[in-house]
Amino acid sequence: MMLRLLRLQDQPDEIAKGFALGIFVGMTPTLGAQMLIAVFFAMLLRQNKIAAAVAVWISNPLTAPFIYGLEYETGRLLLGMEHVHFFSHISAEAITELGCDLLIPMWFASFLYGAILSTLSYAIVLRMIPNMRKWRITRWPRPFKKVHK
Protein backbone atom coordinates (compact mmCIF):
# COMPACT_ATOMS: atom_id res chain seq x y z
CA MET A 1 0.00 0.00 0.00
CA MET A 2 2.86 2.34 0.80
CA LEU A 3 4.40 1.77 -2.64
CA ARG A 4 1.06 2.44 -4.26
CA LEU A 5 0.78 5.64 -2.22
CA LEU A 6 4.22 6.75 -3.41
CA ARG A 7 3.40 5.97 -7.03
CA LEU A 8 0.25 8.09 -7.05
CA GLN A 9 0.36 10.72 -9.76
CA ASP A 10 -1.42 13.42 -7.75
CA GLN A 11 0.37 16.44 -6.39
CA PRO A 12 1.97 15.96 -2.95
CA ASP A 13 -0.54 18.42 -1.49
CA GLU A 14 -3.50 16.33 -2.71
CA ILE A 15 -1.98 13.11 -1.36
CA ALA A 16 -1.20 14.75 1.98
CA LYS A 17 -4.76 16.08 2.30
CA GLY A 18 -6.21 12.66 1.56
CA PHE A 19 -3.83 11.06 4.04
CA ALA A 20 -4.71 13.59 6.75
CA LEU A 21 -8.41 12.94 6.15
CA GLY A 22 -7.82 9.20 6.53
CA ILE A 23 -5.90 9.72 9.76
CA PHE A 24 -8.73 11.84 11.16
CA VAL A 25 -11.36 9.23 10.29
CA GLY A 26 -9.07 6.45 11.54
CA MET A 27 -9.01 8.02 14.98
CA THR A 28 -12.80 7.96 15.35
CA PRO A 29 -14.52 5.02 17.07
CA THR A 30 -16.11 3.78 13.86
CA LEU A 31 -14.11 0.57 13.50
CA GLY A 32 -15.43 -1.46 10.61
CA ALA A 33 -16.79 1.49 8.64
CA GLN A 34 -13.74 3.75 8.66
CA MET A 35 -12.57 2.99 5.14
CA LEU A 36 -16.01 3.60 3.68
CA ILE A 37 -16.34 6.85 5.63
CA ALA A 38 -12.87 8.04 4.60
CA VAL A 39 -13.38 7.26 0.91
CA PHE A 40 -16.84 8.87 0.98
CA PHE A 41 -15.49 12.11 2.48
CA ALA A 42 -12.46 12.02 0.15
CA MET A 43 -14.84 11.85 -2.81
CA LEU A 44 -17.04 14.56 -1.32
CA LEU A 45 -14.10 16.87 -0.60
CA ARG A 46 -12.25 15.88 -3.80
CA GLN A 47 -9.19 14.54 -2.00
CA ASN A 48 -7.07 11.52 -2.79
CA LYS A 49 -9.18 8.42 -2.04
CA ILE A 50 -6.29 5.94 -2.00
CA ALA A 51 -4.30 8.03 0.47
CA ALA A 52 -7.38 8.33 2.71
CA ALA A 53 -7.98 4.56 2.58
CA VAL A 54 -4.33 3.81 3.42
CA ALA A 55 -4.22 6.24 6.35
CA VAL A 56 -7.36 4.80 7.95
CA TRP A 57 -5.27 1.78 8.88
CA ILE A 58 -3.74 3.78 11.73
CA SER A 59 -6.41 1.97 13.71
CA ASN A 60 -6.31 -1.73 13.03
CA PRO A 61 -7.00 -4.76 15.21
CA LEU A 62 -3.56 -4.40 16.84
CA THR A 63 -3.65 -0.66 17.56
CA ALA A 64 -7.39 -0.06 18.12
CA PRO A 65 -7.50 -1.22 21.77
CA PHE A 66 -4.68 1.19 22.63
CA ILE A 67 -6.13 4.09 20.61
CA TYR A 68 -9.65 3.66 21.93
CA GLY A 69 -8.46 3.12 25.49
CA LEU A 70 -6.37 6.30 25.32
CA GLU A 71 -9.27 8.22 23.78
CA TYR A 72 -11.67 7.00 26.46
CA GLU A 73 -9.34 7.94 29.32
CA THR A 74 -8.43 11.31 27.80
CA GLY A 75 -12.04 12.20 27.06
CA ARG A 76 -13.17 11.04 30.49
CA LEU A 77 -10.54 13.18 32.22
CA LEU A 78 -11.18 16.26 30.08
CA LEU A 79 -14.95 15.99 30.54
CA GLY A 80 -14.64 15.28 34.27
CA MET A 81 -16.46 11.96 34.02
CA GLU A 82 -16.03 8.98 36.33
CA HIS A 83 -14.98 5.53 35.15
CA VAL A 84 -17.66 3.41 33.58
CA HIS A 85 -19.46 1.13 36.01
CA PHE A 86 -20.91 -1.97 34.48
CA PHE A 87 -24.54 -2.60 35.27
CA SER A 88 -25.74 -5.07 37.86
CA HIS A 89 -28.90 -5.81 35.90
CA ILE A 90 -29.41 -5.84 32.15
CA SER A 91 -31.97 -3.43 30.77
CA ALA A 92 -32.28 -1.21 27.73
CA GLU A 93 -31.75 1.85 29.94
CA ALA A 94 -28.59 0.39 31.51
CA ILE A 95 -27.14 -0.50 28.10
CA THR A 96 -27.94 2.98 26.74
CA GLU A 97 -26.31 4.63 29.75
CA LEU A 98 -23.21 2.43 29.42
CA GLY A 99 -22.98 3.25 25.71
CA CYS A 100 -23.19 6.99 26.38
CA ASP A 101 -20.66 6.77 29.22
CA LEU A 102 -18.21 5.06 26.84
CA LEU A 103 -18.87 6.83 23.55
CA ILE A 104 -19.15 10.46 24.64
CA PRO A 105 -15.57 10.64 25.99
CA MET A 106 -14.26 8.54 23.10
CA TRP A 107 -15.82 10.76 20.44
CA PHE A 108 -14.68 13.93 22.22
CA ALA A 109 -11.07 12.77 22.44
CA SER A 110 -11.11 11.23 18.96
CA PHE A 111 -11.80 14.65 17.46
CA LEU A 112 -8.98 16.11 19.56
CA TYR A 113 -6.45 13.41 18.65
CA GLY A 114 -7.72 13.31 15.05
CA ALA A 115 -7.16 17.04 14.62
CA ILE A 116 -3.65 16.89 16.09
CA LEU A 117 -2.52 13.77 14.22
CA SER A 118 -4.07 14.74 10.90
CA THR A 119 -2.33 18.13 11.04
CA LEU A 120 1.00 16.46 11.83
CA SER A 121 0.52 13.79 9.16
CA TYR A 122 -0.34 16.41 6.53
CA ALA A 123 2.91 18.28 7.24
CA ILE A 124 5.00 15.08 7.29
CA VAL A 125 3.50 13.52 4.14
CA LEU A 126 3.67 16.83 2.25
CA ARG A 127 7.43 16.95 2.82
CA MET A 128 8.02 13.21 2.51
CA ILE A 129 6.36 12.48 -0.86
CA PRO A 130 8.70 14.60 -3.06
CA ASN A 131 11.78 13.15 -1.34
CA MET A 132 10.56 9.57 -1.55
CA ARG A 133 9.65 9.92 -5.23
CA LYS A 134 13.34 10.42 -5.96
CA TRP A 135 14.07 6.91 -4.69
CA ARG A 136 14.30 4.18 -7.28
CA ILE A 137 11.88 1.56 -6.00
CA THR A 138 11.80 -1.44 -8.26
CA ARG A 139 8.68 -3.45 -8.90
CA TRP A 140 8.28 -6.87 -7.37
CA PRO A 141 9.91 -9.53 -9.54
CA ARG A 142 7.43 -11.21 -11.82
CA PRO A 143 7.50 -14.94 -12.29
CA PHE A 144 9.22 -16.17 -15.39
CA LYS A 145 6.75 -17.31 -18.03
CA LYS A 146 7.58 -20.37 -20.05
CA VAL A 147 7.02 -20.08 -23.76
CA HIS A 148 5.33 -23.18 -25.13
CA LYS A 149 6.47 -24.29 -28.57
Backbone as JSON Lines, residues from 0, in Angstrom:
{"i":0,"aa":"M","n":[0.83,-1.19,0.0],"ca":[0.0,0.0,0.0],"c":[0.88,1.26,0.0]}
{"i":1,"aa":"M","n":[1.98,1.18,0.73],"ca":[2.86,2.34,0.8],"c":[3.47,2.63,-0.58]}
{"i":2,"aa":"L","n":[3.86,1.57,-1.3],"ca":[4.4,1.77,-2.64],"c":[3.35,2.37,-3.56]}
{"i":3,"aa":"R","n":[2.13,1.9,-3.43],"ca":[1.06,2.44,-4.26],"c":[0.83,3.91,-3.93]}
{"i":4,"aa":"L","n":[0.93,4.25,-2.65],"ca":[0.78,5.64,-2.22],"c":[1.87,6.51,-2.83]}
{"i":5,"aa":"L","n":[3.11,5.99,-2.84],"ca":[4.22,6.75,-3.41],"c":[4.13,6.9,-4.92]}
{"i":6,"aa":"R","n":[3.5,5.93,-5.58],"ca":[3.4,5.97,-7.03],"c":[2.19,6.74,-7.53]}
{"i":7,"aa":"L","n":[1.4,7.3,-6.63],"ca":[0.25,8.09,-7.05],"c":[0.72,9.29,-7.86]}
{"i":8,"aa":"Q","n":[-0.03,9.64,-8.87],"ca":[0.36,10.72,-9.76],"c":[-0.14,12.09,-9.31]}
{"i":9,"aa":"D","n":[-0.93,12.14,-8.24],"ca":[-1.42,13.42,-7.75],"c":[-0.29,14.26,-7.2]}
{"i":10,"aa":"Q","n":[-0.58,15.53,-7.01],"ca":[0.37,16.44,-6.39],"c":[0.56,16.04,-4.92]}
{"i":11,"aa":"P","n":[1.74,16.3,-4.35],"ca":[1.97,15.96,-2.95],"c":[0.93,16.57,-2.0]}
{"i":12,"aa":"D","n":[0.46,17.77,-2.33],"ca":[-0.54,18.42,-1.49],"c":[-1.85,17.62,-1.47]}
{"i":13,"aa":"E","n":[-2.26,17.11,-2.62],"ca":[-3.5,16.33,-2.71],"c":[-3.36,15.01,-1.95]}
{"i":14,"aa":"I","n":[-2.22,14.37,-2.08],"ca":[-1.98,13.11,-1.36],"c":[-1.97,13.36,0.13]}
{"i":15,"aa":"A","n":[-1.29,14.43,0.55],"ca":[-1.2,14.75,1.98],"c":[-2.56,15.08,2.57]}
{"i":16,"aa":"K","n":[-3.4,15.77,1.82],"ca":[-4.76,16.08,2.3],"c":[-5.58,14.81,2.45]}
{"i":17,"aa":"G","n":[-5.5,13.93,1.47],"ca":[-6.21,12.66,1.56],"c":[-5.73,11.82,2.73]}
{"i":18,"aa":"F","n":[-4.41,11.81,2.94],"ca":[-3.83,11.06,4.04],"c":[-4.29,11.63,5.38]}
{"i":19,"aa":"A","n":[-4.28,12.94,5.51],"ca":[-4.71,13.59,6.75],"c":[-6.18,13.29,7.03]}
{"i":20,"aa":"L","n":[-7.0,13.29,5.99],"ca":[-8.41,12.94,6.15],"c":[-8.55,11.51,6.66]}
{"i":21,"aa":"G","n":[-7.79,10.59,6.09],"ca":[-7.82,9.2,6.53],"c":[-7.38,9.03,7.97]}
{"i":22,"aa":"I","n":[-6.36,9.77,8.37],"ca":[-5.9,9.72,9.76],"c":[-7.01,10.2,10.69]}
{"i":23,"aa":"F","n":[-7.65,11.31,10.32],"ca":[-8.73,11.84,11.16],"c":[-9.84,10.82,11.32]}
{"i":24,"aa":"V","n":[-10.28,10.23,10.22],"ca":[-11.36,9.23,10.29],"c":[-10.88,7.99,11.04]}
{"i":25,"aa":"G","n":[-9.63,7.62,10.86],"ca":[-9.07,6.45,11.54],"c":[-9.03,6.59,13.05]}
{"i":26,"aa":"M","n":[-9.03,7.79,13.54],"ca":[-9.01,8.02,14.98],"c":[-10.41,7.99,15.61]}
{"i":27,"aa":"T","n":[-11.45,7.97,14.8],"ca":[-12.8,7.96,15.35],"c":[-13.2,6.53,15.71]}
{"i":28,"aa":"P","n":[-14.09,6.37,16.68],"ca":[-14.52,5.02,17.07],"c":[-15.58,4.45,16.13]}
{"i":29,"aa":"T","n":[-15.21,4.31,14.88],"ca":[-16.11,3.78,13.86],"c":[-15.5,2.55,13.21]}
{"i":30,"aa":"L","n":[-14.82,1.75,14.0],"ca":[-14.11,0.57,13.5],"c":[-15.05,-0.3,12.67]}
{"i":31,"aa":"G","n":[-14.62,-0.66,11.51],"ca":[-15.43,-1.46,10.61],"c":[-16.01,-0.65,9.47]}
{"i":32,"aa":"A","n":[-16.21,0.63,9.68],"ca":[-16.79,1.49,8.64],"c":[-15.83,2.62,8.26]}
{"i":33,"aa":"Q","n":[-14.66,2.64,8.86],"ca":[-13.74,3.75,8.66],"c":[-13.32,3.93,7.21]}
{"i":34,"aa":"M","n":[-13.03,2.85,6.52],"ca":[-12.57,2.99,5.14],"c":[-13.68,3.55,4.26]}
{"i":35,"aa":"L","n":[-14.88,3.07,4.45],"ca":[-16.01,3.6,3.68],"c":[-16.23,5.08,3.97]}
{"i":36,"aa":"I","n":[-16.16,5.46,5.23],"ca":[-16.34,6.85,5.63],"c":[-15.25,7.73,5.02]}
{"i":37,"aa":"A","n":[-14.0,7.26,5.12],"ca":[-12.87,8.04,4.6],"c":[-12.96,8.23,3.09]}
{"i":38,"aa":"V","n":[-13.28,7.16,2.37],"ca":[-13.38,7.26,0.91],"c":[-14.57,8.14,0.52]}
{"i":39,"aa":"F","n":[-15.68,8.03,1.25],"ca":[-16.84,8.87,0.98],"c":[-16.49,10.35,1.13]}
{"i":40,"aa":"F","n":[-15.85,10.71,2.26],"ca":[-15.49,12.11,2.48],"c":[-14.39,12.57,1.53]}
{"i":41,"aa":"A","n":[-13.49,11.66,1.13],"ca":[-12.46,12.02,0.15],"c":[-13.12,12.33,-1.2]}
{"i":42,"aa":"M","n":[-14.12,11.56,-1.57],"ca":[-14.84,11.85,-2.81],"c":[-15.61,13.16,-2.68]}
{"i":43,"aa":"L","n":[-16.25,13.35,-1.55],"ca":[-17.04,14.56,-1.32],"c":[-16.17,15.81,-1.33]}
{"i":44,"aa":"L","n":[-15.0,15.73,-0.71],"ca":[-14.1,16.87,-0.6],"c":[-13.06,16.92,-1.73]}
{"i":45,"aa":"R","n":[-13.16,15.97,-2.66],"ca":[-12.25,15.88,-3.8],"c":[-10.78,15.77,-3.38]}
{"i":46,"aa":"Q","n":[-10.54,14.84,-2.46],"ca":[-9.19,14.54,-2.0],"c":[-8.8,13.17,-2.51]}
{"i":47,"aa":"N","n":[-7.58,12.78,-2.3],"ca":[-7.07,11.52,-2.79],"c":[-7.69,10.35,-2.01]}
{"i":48,"aa":"K","n":[-8.45,9.51,-2.69],"ca":[-9.18,8.42,-2.04],"c":[-8.24,7.3,-1.58]}
{"i":49,"aa":"I","n":[-7.22,7.01,-2.37],"ca":[-6.29,5.94,-2.0],"c":[-5.5,6.33,-0.76]}
{"i":50,"aa":"A","n":[-5.04,7.57,-0.71],"ca":[-4.3,8.03,0.47],"c":[-5.19,7.99,1.72]}
{"i":51,"aa":"A","n":[-6.45,8.37,1.57],"ca":[-7.38,8.33,2.71],"c":[-7.59,6.9,3.17]}
{"i":52,"aa":"A","n":[-7.75,5.97,2.23],"ca":[-7.98,4.56,2.58],"c":[-6.75,3.95,3.25]}
{"i":53,"aa":"V","n":[-5.56,4.32,2.81],"ca":[-4.33,3.81,3.42],"c":[-4.18,4.34,4.85]}
{"i":54,"aa":"A","n":[-4.44,5.61,5.04],"ca":[-4.22,6.24,6.35],"c":[-5.2,5.76,7.41]}
{"i":55,"aa":"V","n":[-6.37,5.3,7.0],"ca":[-7.36,4.8,7.95],"c":[-6.79,3.65,8.78]}
{"i":56,"aa":"W","n":[-5.84,2.93,8.21],"ca":[-5.27,1.78,8.88],"c":[-4.4,2.13,10.08]}
{"i":57,"aa":"I","n":[-4.39,3.41,10.47],"ca":[-3.74,3.78,11.73],"c":[-4.41,3.02,12.87]}
{"i":58,"aa":"S","n":[-5.71,2.81,12.72],"ca":[-6.41,1.97,13.71],"c":[-6.74,0.65,13.04]}
{"i":59,"aa":"N","n":[-6.13,-0.37,13.54],"ca":[-6.31,-1.73,13.03],"c":[-6.51,-2.64,14.24]}
{"i":60,"aa":"P","n":[-6.75,-3.9,14.05],"ca":[-7.0,-4.76,15.21],"c":[-5.88,-4.76,16.26]}
{"i":61,"aa":"L","n":[-4.65,-4.44,15.87],"ca":[-3.56,-4.4,16.84],"c":[-3.5,-3.07,17.6]}
{"i":62,"aa":"T","n":[-3.79,-1.97,16.92],"ca":[-3.65,-0.66,17.56],"c":[-4.95,-0.12,18.15]}
{"i":63,"aa":"A","n":[-6.09,-0.61,17.68],"ca":[-7.39,-0.06,18.12],"c":[-7.6,-0.12,19.63]}
{"i":64,"aa":"P","n":[-7.28,-1.23,20.32],"ca":[-7.5,-1.22,21.77],"c":[-6.71,-0.11,22.48]}
{"i":65,"aa":"F","n":[-5.49,0.14,22.01],"ca":[-4.68,1.19,22.63],"c":[-5.24,2.58,22.3]}
{"i":66,"aa":"I","n":[-5.59,2.79,21.04],"ca":[-6.13,4.09,20.61],"c":[-7.44,4.38,21.33]}
{"i":67,"aa":"Y","n":[-8.35,3.42,21.32],"ca":[-9.65,3.66,21.93],"c":[-9.56,3.77,23.45]}
{"i":68,"aa":"G","n":[-8.67,3.01,24.05],"ca":[-8.46,3.12,25.49],"c":[-7.91,4.5,25.86]}
{"i":69,"aa":"L","n":[-6.94,4.97,25.08],"ca":[-6.37,6.3,25.32],"c":[-7.42,7.38,25.1]}
{"i":70,"aa":"E","n":[-8.22,7.23,24.05],"ca":[-9.27,8.22,23.78],"c":[-10.31,8.23,24.9]}
{"i":71,"aa":"Y","n":[-10.68,7.05,25.38],"ca":[-11.67,7.0,26.46],"c":[-11.13,7.71,27.7]}
{"i":72,"aa":"E","n":[-9.91,7.36,28.11],"ca":[-9.34,7.94,29.32],"c":[-9.13,9.45,29.18]}
{"i":73,"aa":"T","n":[-8.64,9.88,28.03],"ca":[-8.43,11.31,27.8],"c":[-9.75,12.07,27.82]}
{"i":74,"aa":"G","n":[-10.73,11.56,27.1],"ca":[-12.04,12.2,27.06],"c":[-12.7,12.22,28.42]}
{"i":75,"aa":"R","n":[-12.59,11.12,29.15],"ca":[-13.17,11.04,30.49],"c":[-12.55,12.08,31.41]}
{"i":76,"aa":"L","n":[-11.23,12.2,31.37],"ca":[-10.54,13.18,32.22],"c":[-10.89,14.61,31.83]}
{"i":77,"aa":"L","n":[-10.88,14.9,30.53],"ca":[-11.18,16.26,30.08],"c":[-12.63,16.67,30.35]}
{"i":78,"aa":"L","n":[-13.53,15.7,30.28],"ca":[-14.95,15.99,30.54],"c":[-15.33,15.85,32.01]}
{"i":79,"aa":"G","n":[-14.37,15.42,32.84],"ca":[-14.64,15.28,34.27],"c":[-15.6,14.15,34.59]}
{"i":80,"aa":"M","n":[-15.56,13.09,33.81],"ca":[-16.46,11.96,34.02],"c":[-15.77,10.88,34.86]}
{"i":81,"aa":"E","n":[-16.58,10.1,35.56],"ca":[-16.03,8.98,36.33],"c":[-15.89,7.77,35.42]}
{"i":82,"aa":"H","n":[-15.13,6.78,35.91],"ca":[-14.98,5.53,35.15],"c":[-16.33,4.88,34.95]}
{"i":83,"aa":"V","n":[-16.44,4.13,33.88],"ca":[-17.66,3.41,33.58],"c":[-17.87,2.32,34.63]}
{"i":84,"aa":"H","n":[-19.09,2.21,35.1],"ca":[-19.46,1.13,36.01],"c":[-20.42,0.22,35.27]}
{"i":85,"aa":"F","n":[-20.05,-1.04,35.18],"ca":[-20.91,-1.97,34.48],"c":[-22.16,-2.23,35.31]}
{"i":86,"aa":"F","n":[-23.24,-2.48,34.62],"ca":[-24.54,-2.6,35.27],"c":[-24.68,-3.91,36.02]}
{"i":87,"aa":"S","n":[-25.48,-3.87,37.09],"ca":[-25.74,-5.07,37.86],"c":[-26.93,-5.84,37.29]}
{"i":88,"aa":"H","n":[-27.78,-5.16,36.56],"ca":[-28.9,-5.81,35.9],"c":[-28.95,-5.32,34.44]}
{"i":89,"aa":"I","n":[-29.37,-6.18,33.57],"ca":[-29.41,-5.84,32.15],"c":[-30.78,-5.27,31.81]}
{"i":90,"aa":"S","n":[-30.75,-4.07,31.27],"ca":[-31.97,-3.43,30.77],"c":[-31.58,-2.5,29.63]}
{"i":91,"aa":"A","n":[-32.55,-2.11,28.84],"ca":[-32.28,-1.21,27.73],"c":[-31.72,0.11,28.24]}
{"i":92,"aa":"E","n":[-32.22,0.59,29.35],"ca":[-31.75,1.85,29.94],"c":[-30.3,1.73,30.4]}
{"i":93,"aa":"A","n":[-29.96,0.6,31.03],"ca":[-28.59,0.39,31.51],"c":[-27.61,0.3,30.34]}
{"i":94,"aa":"I","n":[-28.01,-0.38,29.28],"ca":[-27.14,-0.5,28.1],"c":[-26.96,0.85,27.43]}
{"i":95,"aa":"T","n":[-28.02,1.64,27.33],"ca":[-27.94,2.98,26.74],"c":[-27.02,3.88,27.55]}
{"i":96,"aa":"E","n":[-27.16,3.81,28.88],"ca":[-26.31,4.63,29.75],"c":[-24.85,4.23,29.62]}
{"i":97,"aa":"L","n":[-24.58,2.91,29.59],"ca":[-23.21,2.43,29.42],"c":[-22.64,2.91,28.1]}
{"i":98,"aa":"G","n":[-23.43,2.8,27.03],"ca":[-22.98,3.25,25.71],"c":[-22.62,4.72,25.7]}
{"i":99,"aa":"C","n":[-23.46,5.55,26.32],"ca":[-23.19,6.99,26.38],"c":[-21.96,7.28,27.22]}
{"i":100,"aa":"D","n":[-21.82,6.55,28.34],"ca":[-20.66,6.77,29.22],"c":[-19.35,6.38,28.54]}
{"i":101,"aa":"L","n":[-19.41,5.46,27.59],"ca":[-18.21,5.06,26.84],"c":[-17.98,5.94,25.62]}
{"i":102,"aa":"L","n":[-19.04,6.17,24.85],"ca":[-18.87,6.83,23.55],"c":[-18.68,8.34,23.63]}
{"i":103,"aa":"I","n":[-19.31,9.0,24.56],"ca":[-19.15,10.46,24.64],"c":[-17.69,10.85,24.85]}
{"i":104,"aa":"P","n":[-17.0,10.27,25.85],"ca":[-15.57,10.64,25.99],"c":[-14.72,10.18,24.82]}
{"i":105,"aa":"M","n":[-15.05,9.02,24.24],"ca":[-14.26,8.54,23.1],"c":[-14.4,9.46,21.9]}
{"i":106,"aa":"W","n":[-15.61,9.86,21.58],"ca":[-15.82,10.76,20.44],"c":[-15.15,12.11,20.68]}
{"i":107,"aa":"F","n":[-15.28,12.64,21.89],"ca":[-14.68,13.93,22.22],"c":[-13.17,13.89,21.99]}
{"i":108,"aa":"A","n":[-12.53,12.88,22.57],"ca":[-11.07,12.77,22.44],"c":[-10.65,12.37,21.04]}
{"i":109,"aa":"S","n":[-11.49,11.62,20.32],"ca":[-11.11,11.23,18.96],"c":[-11.03,12.45,18.05]}
{"i":110,"aa":"F","n":[-11.9,13.42,18.25],"ca":[-11.8,14.65,17.46],"c":[-10.53,15.43,17.83]}
{"i":111,"aa":"L","n":[-10.19,15.43,19.1],"ca":[-8.98,16.11,19.56],"c":[-7.74,15.44,18.97]}
{"i":112,"aa":"Y","n":[-7.61,14.13,19.18],"ca":[-6.45,13.41,18.65],"c":[-6.45,13.41,17.12]}
{"i":113,"aa":"G","n":[-7.62,13.29,16.51],"ca":[-7.72,13.31,15.05],"c":[-7.23,14.62,14.47]}
{"i":114,"aa":"A","n":[-7.6,15.73,15.1],"ca":[-7.16,17.04,14.62],"c":[-5.65,17.19,14.74]}
{"i":115,"aa":"I","n":[-5.11,16.77,15.88],"ca":[-3.65,16.89,16.09],"c":[-2.89,15.99,15.13]}
{"i":116,"aa":"L","n":[-3.26,14.71,15.06],"ca":[-2.52,13.77,14.22],"c":[-2.71,14.02,12.73]}
{"i":117,"aa":"S","n":[-3.89,14.47,12.33],"ca":[-4.07,14.74,10.9],"c":[-3.26,15.97,10.47]}
{"i":118,"aa":"T","n":[-3.16,16.96,11.34],"ca":[-2.33,18.13,11.04],"c":[-0.87,17.74,10.92]}
{"i":119,"aa":"L","n":[-0.38,16.92,11.87],"ca":[1.0,16.46,11.83],"c":[1.25,15.59,10.6]}
{"i":120,"aa":"S","n":[0.32,14.68,10.31],"ca":[0.52,13.79,9.16],"c":[0.51,14.57,7.85]}
{"i":121,"aa":"Y","n":[-0.32,15.59,7.75],"ca":[-0.34,16.41,6.53],"c":[1.04,17.02,6.31]}
{"i":122,"aa":"A","n":[1.6,17.62,7.36],"ca":[2.91,18.28,7.24],"c":[4.0,17.27,6.9]}
{"i":123,"aa":"I","n":[3.97,16.09,7.52],"ca":[5.0,15.08,7.29],"c":[4.89,14.51,5.86]}
{"i":124,"aa":"V","n":[3.68,14.12,5.47],"ca":[3.5,13.52,4.14],"c":[3.8,14.53,3.04]}
{"i":125,"aa":"L","n":[3.42,15.79,3.25],"ca":[3.67,16.83,2.25],"c":[5.17,16.97,1.97]}
{"i":126,"aa":"R","n":[5.99,16.83,3.0],"ca":[7.43,16.95,2.82],"c":[8.06,15.63,2.39]}
{"i":127,"aa":"M","n":[7.44,14.52,2.77],"ca":[8.02,13.21,2.51],"c":[7.83,12.74,1.07]}
{"i":128,"aa":"I","n":[6.68,13.0,0.48],"ca":[6.36,12.48,-0.86],"c":[7.38,12.92,-1.91]}
{"i":129,"aa":"P","n":[7.72,14.23,-2.03],"ca":[8.7,14.6,-3.06],"c":[10.06,13.94,-2.85]}
{"i":130,"aa":"N","n":[10.49,13.79,-1.61],"ca":[11.78,13.15,-1.34],"c":[11.74,11.66,-1.65]}
{"i":131,"aa":"M","n":[10.64,11.0,-1.31],"ca":[10.56,9.57,-1.55],"c":[10.36,9.24,-3.02]}
{"i":132,"aa":"R","n":[9.81,10.16,-3.79],"ca":[9.65,9.92,-5.23],"c":[10.98,9.9,-5.95]}
{"i":133,"aa":"K","n":[12.01,10.44,-5.36],"ca":[13.34,10.42,-5.96],"c":[13.99,9.05,-5.83]}
{"i":134,"aa":"W","n":[13.52,8.24,-4.88],"ca":[14.07,6.91,-4.69],"c":[13.71,6.04,-5.88]}
{"i":135,"aa":"R","n":[14.58,5.14,-6.22],"ca":[14.3,4.18,-7.28],"c":[13.78,2.91,-6.61]}
{"i":136,"aa":"I","n":[12.49,2.74,-6.6],"ca":[11.88,1.56,-6.0],"c":[11.48,0.64,-7.14]}
{"i":137,"aa":"T","n":[12.1,-0.51,-7.17],"ca":[11.8,-1.44,-8.26],"c":[10.49,-2.17,-7.98]}
{"i":138,"aa":"R","n":[9.9,-2.65,-9.04],"ca":[8.68,-3.45,-8.9],"c":[9.06,-4.83,-8.39]}
{"i":139,"aa":"W","n":[8.05,-5.5,-7.82],"ca":[8.28,-6.87,-7.37],"c":[8.66,-7.72,-8.58]}
{"i":140,"aa":"P","n":[9.56,-8.67,-8.4],"ca":[9.91,-9.53,-9.54],"c":[8.7,-10.35,-9.98]}
{"i":141,"aa":"R","n":[8.55,-10.44,-11.28],"ca":[7.43,-11.21,-11.82],"c":[7.92,-12.6,-12.15]}
{"i":142,"aa":"P","n":[7.07,-13.58,-11.97],"ca":[7.5,-14.94,-12.29],"c":[7.83,-15.11,-13.76]}
{"i":143,"aa":"F","n":[8.8,-15.92,-14.0],"ca":[9.22,-16.17,-15.39],"c":[8.17,-17.01,-16.09]}
{"i":144,"aa":"K","n":[7.74,-16.57,-17.27],"ca":[6.75,-17.31,-18.03],"c":[7.45,-18.2,-19.04]}
{"i":145,"aa":"K","n":[7.03,-19.46,-19.05],"ca":[7.58,-20.37,-20.05],"c":[6.86,-20.16,-21.37]}
{"i":146,"aa":"V","n":[7.61,-20.19,-22.41],"ca":[7.02,-20.08,-23.76],"c":[6.85,-21.5,-24.29]}
{"i":147,"aa":"H","n":[5.61,-21.84,-24.6],"ca":[5.33,-23.18,-25.13],"c":[5.53,-23.17,-26.65]}
{"i":148,"aa":"K","n":[6.21,-24.19,-27.14],"ca":[6.47,-24.29,-28.57],"c":[5.66,-25.37,-29.18]}
